[in-house]
Amino acid sequence: MKKLNIGLFGFGVVGEGIYQVLSEKSQLQTHIKKIVIKDPEKKRNAPAELFSIDPNEILNDETIDVVVELIDDADAAFEIVKTALNKGKSVVSANKKMIAENHLELIELQRKNKVSFLYEAAVCGSIPILRNLEEYYNNDLLNYVNGIVNGSTNYILTKMRSENQSYENALKAAQENGFAERNPTLDVEGVDAVNKLSIIILHAFGRLISPDDILKKGITALKNEDFKYAAEKGLIIKLIAGCAVDKSENITPIVVPTFIEKSKTLGLVNNEYNGVLIGSDLADEQFLYGKGAGRYPTSSAVLSDISALRYNYKYELRKGIKNGFHGEYFAEKKFYVGFKPGLDLDKSTFQNIEESYQSKDYEYVTGTISLNELKNSGWLENPEISVISF
Ligand SMILES: NC(=O)c1ccc[n+]([C@@H]2O[C@H](COP(=O)([O-])OP(=O)(O)OC[C@H]3O[C@@H](n4cnc5c(N)ncnc54)[C@H](OP(=O)(O)O)[C@@H]3O)[C@@H](O)[C@H]2O)c1
């Protein structure tokens, strides 16, 4: 078996996890030669001589053939990964922000340098979604991918609903458990889910889309009244990332809080778990489920990528890399829009209004909105306005 010499960047939640796993499993025939971190003063659960703060100790070491990049700084990660690929090293990364923002350039570097760049852990933690989309769903016509792809917001929404926790306490618990990004606004504002969705879209549909072109609303604008509305209707609220493709090949990529029935498949996905529904012509609907965050679930995906390097596995992107978006969304959906009285909401944004409610403290309207109109309304960016999809 080919022995892999690894240079590891990062020794945080995931980095230390993969170090432990690789150290304990000698049958994996891997050797971590160096670990580069940022803060030389921190106490580490590994021999001191392994650590360095100089990236070149890994990048310039010709005996290191694999770089595992697990740092929490997307810009620094991009420089590290680019240099490693250009030096002919294969790279495993979990950095969805860095990948979503530089996807095409990274794929081209992988091809040019004839190495592998794998990132299963960047999307849905332990769930093998990318390799499934690449290999299994290579021939069947995919119609949609819909799912809960951010473990941290799912954990927060679950704790708020089932244990009546405040938003602040639930977020703190998500951070303490290692589910949240160091900068939690990436999770709660939906940025992390958008980054993951853009990576999914390339592997599912062969379409390249900038995270900026994905419609986005996180969970921070949700109010008690919205949760009350959901409970009255027997529904729960989840942050859902989805992309559908219509017969004319238009795509509708959107990350938005969504009402769902508790008993429906995604309604059963709670805490830090992720779940993804894949809709296709032949297989109809299939469901992938597993832990989406945390030390060992994420390490499991990193480990799987490291193992795949033994047989030189690469993402082939056989569905192509077409421009994913042409500036317009060709779909409409039913939404609930909630706000405090006094806010001058332009209700003509709705194509039709189904229900409207007004009290002295809160108002809401439900009805159909075209996604173009929703984008132009400014409601997605407004923290005073709740926008929830049905
Ligand atoms: N946590 C999860 O559940 C999870 C799930 C999926 C994907 N991910 C992704 O995995 C990556 C790591 O996440 P994490 O939760 O393990 O982060 P973390 O616990 O915050 O650890 C980050 C590590 O990166 C190191 N670091 C930061 N900047 C650096 C630089 N410029 N050079 C070298 N090292 C640097 C830090 O060094 P010091 O120790 O010296 O501070 C720390 O060891 C991120 O891209 C994240 O999005 C995480």
The ligand as an ORCA input file, in Angstrom:
! r2SCAN-3c Opt
* xyz 0 1
  N     -15.979     22.344     12.845
  C     -16.756     21.682     12.000
  O     -17.692     20.982     12.384
  C     -16.493     21.778     10.512
  C     -17.302     21.022      9.652
  C     -17.049     21.061      8.272
  C     -16.035     21.864      7.798
  N     -15.289     22.623      8.655
  C     -14.226     23.462      8.078
  O     -12.982     22.962      8.529
  C     -12.038     24.041      8.647
  C     -11.479     24.059     10.055
  O     -12.544     24.262     10.951
  P     -12.359     24.063     12.519
  O     -13.731     24.050     13.093
  O     -11.440     22.923     12.801
  O     -11.636     25.443     12.904
  P     -10.955     25.875     14.291
  O     -11.320     24.926     15.375
  O     -11.274     27.314     14.466
  O      -9.385     25.695     14.012
  C      -8.743     26.467     13.055
  C      -7.270     26.103     13.013
  O      -6.674     26.841     11.951
  C      -5.440     27.381     12.409
  N      -5.108     28.554     11.576
  C      -5.835     29.671     11.357
  N      -5.222     30.482     10.478
  C      -4.071     29.855     10.136
  C      -2.992     30.164      9.246
  N      -2.990     31.298      8.538
  N      -1.987     29.261      9.124
  C      -1.990     28.099      9.823
  N      -2.978     27.748     10.670
  C      -3.996     28.610     10.814
  C      -5.689     27.701     13.856
  O      -4.425     27.809     14.496
  P      -4.275     28.028     16.074
  O      -4.659     26.701     16.688
  O      -2.860     28.351     16.232
  O      -5.231     29.134     16.442
  C      -6.511     26.481     14.279
  O      -5.655     25.415     14.638
  C     -12.796     25.313      8.270
  O     -12.612     25.583      6.911
  C     -14.263     24.919      8.497
  O     -15.155     25.659      7.675
  C     -15.486     22.588      9.999
*
